[in-house]
Amino acid sequence: MKLRYLFLIPILIIGIPVLALFLIDGYIKLSTRSNIISKEEAYNINADCILVLGAGVIANSTPSPILKDRLNTSIDLYNNGLTKKMLMSGDHRANDYNEVGVMKNYVTSNGVASVDVFLDHSGLSTYESIYRAKEKFGVKKMIVVTQTYHLYRALYIAKKLGIEVYGVTSSTDEKMISKETKKREFLARLKDFWITNTEIVEDSVGDKIDITGNGDSTN
């Protein structure tokens, strides 16, 4: 091999895997784009529930701005008759941090009936939230509400788990999402692509809860 071509070897060794990662990211976005619909289109879906994914709370009492945006979009859909049930999924590992409780308090103070709001206290990741929506709450068809950058991954996981799923984008201007958040999301897409295409992670979900029942049973 001529010496002048030797420098290509490290470029190929590094470049091909990096290219593959970006191709995977692009595939996830492309394969789920058609599942992102408008609010108007969502009213024709007849979904079992709206799934709202947690995004942090302040002082265990106030939704973060990103989470509040997701909740406001969900409230609008509910109040306009999209579905009768909402599923809040988030972190409640400690008594002084009840993400889903804060989420429920927020929506019920804005016109959503308490009995229609279910809480998944162990939705510690996007994958877990969607897996548990299916396995614990029996959800077969749902609307996921979150920001666009996050919707791609959520929809991809749900489709791989066999849920009929659609996404409605909350209104946050994507330009407001930090570069660090987008970088983390890029890595999270790759992680969940690996999980859903190698071995579906089975988790113990405890007693099953019927999403058509009384949400107050999950308080």
Secondary structure, DSSP 4 states (H G I P E B T S, - for coil): --GGGTTHHHHHHHHHHHHHHHHHHHHHHHHHGGGEE-HHHHTTS--SEEEEE---EETTTEE-HHHHHHHHHHHHHHHTTS-S-EEEE-B-SBTTB-HHHHHHHHHHTTT--GGGEEEETB--SHHHHHHHHHHTT--SEEEEEE-HHHHHHHHHHHHHTT-EEEEEE-S--GGGS-HHHHHHHHHHHHHHHHHHHH-PPP----S---TTS-GGGG-
